[in-house]
Amino acid sequence: MNNVHTFLSKLTVNRSFMYDFVDANAPCFALGLVEERKQQCGLLALRPGELIPPAVSNVGFNFGHSLFGNDDFEVIHFAFQFYGFRTYNVLLNPSNPIVQAVVRRMVETGEYFFFALSPEQSVTAFRTEIGKQVLVGLKMHLRRILASSTTDAQYQRALTQFRQSMAPTDRLLNWACRDNRASLDLNHDRLELNPSAETNEKPPPRRPSKAQSKPEPIRHPLSMLPTIAMLIDGELESAEELRTSLSAARKRPYLLDDDTVQRVFRLHADQLEFVPINREQLARWRAASPAPAQRAEIERLSKQLDRHEDVLAALVALARELESGTVEAIARMDEGELGLAMFDGTLSPPDGAPVSEGLRLQEQHAIAKVLDAYLEDLEENGFNDLDILGQMAPQMPLLKRLMEISNEGDMADLCDEFFALDRFVRQLERLAAGIRSGAIEVPS
């Protein structure tokens, strides 16, 4: 129980919950909470009852989720697809208070941990890497989940129906610890899981290197078409929502950090790797004489994969565009670099309040410095006041930004430091006063 792999930070769970989970009949699954660096996240715990080969677990897994049911009831379906091995499924009753508490925490924080316990009781821990985008389906159905009144009889019928539709190679996990409220208590009876020394010395790779042979994909029967469809649709939906979020951040890239942008690159690499695997699976099903409805679904999914590739390419393009404007990227620039980047359009002037006082002062001084240098150059080249006004027209949004993030005292201090900027600001003040007094006529 002291060996934690893959994620190398100290993790804390409830002791009685973990012991009950270890004692439950495998293969099984449980929900709880885990603490990492004083932050509590949702926990999805899996005991497959068999060893998942390291060559498989090192590649990671595909996590899918959906809501099954009708107008009268609903059940949550989680699927953990380990490529080259098998898919583990679990159905949960959303009226269960532990389910509601953990799902709410997952959606609110955008973070969750996944534990896989081996037969030797060592723990392989994974943490989400793309935040709330991975959980878009749960977020969409959260209100219904929290208001669920699914009875145990309805849940058991859903279990029976799902079990009959499963592929022979897949596993339906026993839902353990469903009534153990201790799974939500991290204030008492705490159990710390420490990374093993072996893991610290040689952490397992994220995926096999190019020199290693990749595991063969599972050849699923046609009965798995709905599950694979759920996984493909879910990945596309999360990628599209992420693209929407990144597009909205174009005007304010400094609200992003380097890690967020790097996660996009990792998401692209991870999801793109599985597109050809899914295409191969669809091709096998297409050649297996599917029923008309199945064939139509296969064709729909083929188009979904095409769209998924396009969205992933767009995500990478957006990430490359935004990575030079993250809060860390701006902090790494000196004032000259920052001012020049905003002046020549490489970095769009931010809007809204700066995220910190340090960045406000940095941005303020950078804009003042670059505008002063430009105005000084215009003066040295013999431009008169009217010509300078014309030359400065494209840079007025930058001056406007400077005034937005500066109070009267700030502007006075900047004008005392930058003489050319001071002369231009005074010229604008005289122009504005002339317009107000009527001395300068403005064409109607």
N, C-alpha and C positions, 0 to 999 in steps of 0.2 A: 504493500500500500504506500510505501515511501518513494516508489520510482515513478516519476512523471516525465514523459518524453515529449519531444517536438516543441511544446511551449515551455520555456525555461524560466518562468517566474514562479515564485511561491504562490500556491493556491490554497484557499481555505474552504472547507465544506463542513457540514454538520456531521459529527462523528456517528451518531446513532442512525442517521439516514444512510450513510455510506456502508455501515456494517449490515443494516437490513438489506441493502441492495446486493451486497456480496452474498448474503445468505439466500436470496430469492432464487427461484428455479430459472436456470438459463435455457434458451436465450431470452433475455429480458431487457427492459428499457425503463428508465425512471426520469422524472423531472425534479429539479430542485434549483437552488441558488448556489453560486460560487463567488468567493471574494478574491480579488486580485488588486493589489496596491490600494486597498481600502475602498475599492469600487465593487459593488455587487452586480452580478450579471446572471442571466438565465443559464441554466445548466441542462444539457441533454446528455444523459448517461446511457451507454450501450454496453451490455455484456453478451456478446454473440455466442458464448459457450464453445467457441472454437478459435483457433489461432488465425488471425488475419496476417498473411505473409507480409513481412516488412517491405518487400518489393511492391506490394499493393498499397499498404497504408502510407508509405512514403510519397506516393503520387497524390494522396488526398482522396476525397470522395465528393460525390455530387449530392447535395442536400435539396430535396424537394418537399413541398408541403401543399396541401389543398384542403378544401372543406367539402365533405361528402354529405348527402342527405337530401331532404326535400323541404316543403313548407312547414312540416311538423317537427322535424328534428335535424340535427347536424352532428357530425363527428369530424375530428381533425385527423388527417392522414399525414404522417411524416415518412419519408423514404430516404434511406442512406445507401446510395449506390456506389459500391467499391468496384471500379472498373477492373475487369480481368478476374473478378472473384464472384461476388453475389450482391443482391440488394436486400437490405433489411427494412422491413415495414413495421409500423406501429400505428394503431388507431387509438385515439384518446377521446374521452367524453368531455366536451368543453364546459359542461355544467359543473365539473369538479373544481373546487376552489383552488387547489394547487395548480391545475392547468391554467385557470384564469390568471392567477398571480404571476406565474412564470411567463406566460405569453404576453401579458401586459408589460412586464419588465423587459422582455426581448424587444418589443415594438418601441417602447419609450426610449430605451438606451441605444437601440441599434446594434447591441453587442450580445453575443452568447458564446458559451463554451460547449464543446462536445468532448465527452470522455468516452474512450473505448477501453474497457477492462479486459485484459487477457486472462486466460485460465490460470496463469501464475500470479494474478492480481496486481500486475503492474499496469500503470495508466498511461495511455497515449492521449494527450490533450491537444485539441485544436481550438483556435479562436477565430471568429469571423474576421474577415479582412475587408469587407466592403460596406460595412455599416448597414443602415436601414434599407438599402436597395435590395439586399438579399431577402428581406422580410416583407416585401411589398404585399404579398398575398395575405399574410397574417394581419398587416396593417389595414388592408382593405376590409377584412371581415371581422375586425376586432370588436366592433359594437355588437355584432350578432353573437360572437363567442362569449362576450361578457354577459349577454342576456339569455344565454342558452338554457333551455329547460329539458334537454335530452334525458330521458329516463334510462335506467340500467337495461330494461328490456329492449328498448330501441337500440341502445349501444350493442347489446349482444347479437341482435339480428344483423346489424351492420357488420359485425365481426364475422359472422357465419357467411354472409354473402361475399365479403372480401376474400375470405379464406378459399372459397370455391373458385375464385377467379385468378388466384395466384399462379405464377409459374413454378414448376417443380423445384427449380434451383433456388428460389427465393425463400426468405424466412419471415414469418409473422412473429413479432416479439411479444412476450408476455409483459403487460404493463404492471410493473412492480411499484411498491411504495406509494400507491395512489392515495392512501389515507394517512400517510405519515407526515403530519404537519411540521415535524422537525426539519424536513427538507428545506423549509423556508426560514429557519432560525439559525442565523450565523452569529448571534450574540452569546450563545451558550453552547457548551459541549463542542468546541471547535476542534477540527482536525486539519492539520497542515500537511499538504502534500508537497514534498521538496523534490526538485529535479535531481536525478541520480548523477553521481560523479561521472559515470560513463557517458551520460548524455551531454554533460558539460564539456567533456573532452572531445567527443566526436558526435555532434548533433546529426541526426539523420537528414539526408538531403531532402529538399522539398519535392523533388521528383527525380527519377533516374537520369543520369547523365546520358549524353548522346551515345557514349560507348556501350551503355547498358541496353539490353533488349527490353522493349516495352511489353507490358503484359497484353495478352490477347483480349480483345473485348468480349464480353459475354454475348452469346447468341441467344437472344430472348425469343420465346415463342410468341405467336400472335396475340395470345391472351394478355401479354404485357403491354400491348399498344396503348391502353389508357394511361398506364403509369409513365411510360416514356413520353407520351404526349404532355402529361403534366410537367415533367421535368423540362422538356424543350420550351413549352409555353412560359413556364416560370422564369427560366433563365433569360428569355427574350424580354419578358415584361420587366424584370429587374434592370436589365441593361438599358432599356428604353427610358425608364424612369431616371436612371443615373445620367443618361445623356441630357434629359430635360433639366435636371439639377445643374449640371455643368454648364449648359448653355445659358442658364440664368445667372451663372457666376461670371460670365464674360466681362461684365461691367465692373465687377468687384472681385477680381481674382485674389486680392490680398486677404479675403475672408477664408481662403483655403490655405492649408499647410502643405509642406512637401510630402508628408506621409500620405495624405489623401490622394494627391496626384499619382504617387507611386503605386498606390493600391489599384488605381485604374489600369496602369500598365500590367500589373499582376493579374487582374481580372481578365484583361484581354488575352493574355497568354494562357491562363487556365481554361477559359471557356472555348477559345479557338481550338485548343488541343482536342476537345471532345466533339467538335462539329463533324470532322470526317468519320469519327466512330459512329455517331448517330446517323450519318448519311449511309454508311455501310449497313447498319441495322435496317434502315428503311428499304434499302435496295434488296436485302434478303427477303423481307416481308413482301415486297412488290412482286418478287419472283415466286412466291409461295402460294399463288392463286387465292388471294384474300377475297372475302365477300365484298360486294359493291360498297357498302358503308365503310368497311375497313380500308378499301383502296382509296376512297375519297379522303379519309383521314390521313392516310400516308402521303397523298399528294399535298394536302394542306400543310402537313408538317415539313415537307420538302421546301415549300415556299417560306415557312417560318425559319428554317435554317438559312436560306438565302438572305432573308431580312436580318437574321441574327449576325451574319458575317458583315453586312453593311453597317449595322449599328455599332459593332465592335470596332470597325475601321474608323467610324465617326468619333467614337469615344477616344481612341488614341490620338486622332488629330486635335480634338479639343484639349486633351491633357497636355499635348506638346505646346499648344497655344497658351495654356494657362500656367505652365510650370515656371515661366520666367517672372510671373507676377504674384507668386504666393507670398505670404507674410514673411517667410524665412528668406526667400529670394530677394525681396525688397530690403530686408534688414542686412543682407550681405553686400548690398551696393553701397558705394560711397555717394555723397550728395551729387557729385558731378555725373556719375553714371546714371543715377536715378532721374535727375533733371533732364539729361540728354535723352533718356529712353522715353520720357513723357513728351519732350519737345518734338522728337522726330516720329512719334506715333508708334514706336516699338511697344510701349506700354501705355495703355489708355489711362488718362487721368482718372483716379478713383472718384466715386461719388459717395455721399453719406459721410458719417463721422469716421475718422481713422480708428482703427481697432485698439490703439494704445496711445498714450501721451508721447512716448518715444517716437512712434511712427509719425505722429502729427508734426512734431518738430522737425523730423528728418525730411518729410515731404515738403513742409513749409519752406525750409531753407534750400532744398534742392530746386524747387520751382523758382524761388527768388533769384538764386544764383544763375540759372540758365537764362531766365528772362533778362537779367541785368547784362549778361555777356552778349546776348543778341542785340539788345538796345545800344550798348556801347559800340558794337561793330557797325550798326547802322549809322550812328553819329560820326564815327571815324571815316565812313565812306561818303560823307557829305549829304546825307538825307536830311531834308528840312522836317519841321514838325508835322506837316500834312502828309508827307511821304511816309514818315515813321508810323503814323496812324494807319495808313493803308497797309504797310508791311506787317503791322502787328495784328491785323484782323484775324488771321488764322490762329493766332496764339491767345486770343481773348478768352476762350474757354479755360486755358491754363491759368490766366490771371484771375478769372472768376473763381476757379478752384482755390487759388491762394487766398483770396479774400474770404471765402467760405470757411476756411479752417484757421483764420487769423482774427483776433480781436483788434481793437483800435490800438492798443499798446504794442501788439505784435507787429502791426504794419508800420508803426512809427519806428520801432527798432530796426526792422528790415530796411526801411528807407534811409535810416541813418547809416547803415552798413553798405548798401548798394546804391550808388549815386545815380546811375543811369535809370534804374528802376524808379528812384525817387522823382527824377525829372519827368518821367512818363506819367506817373501817378498824378503829379501836380498838374500836368497838362490835361489829363482827363478830368480833374476836379474843376479846372478853369472852363473846360468845354461844357461840363454839366451845369456849372453856374450860369454860363452865358445862355444856354438853352432855357433854363428856368426863368431868367430875367427877361428873355425875349431879345437880348442883344444878338443872339445867333438864331437865325430863322431856320426852322426845320421844314423841309418840303412836306406837304400833306399828301 
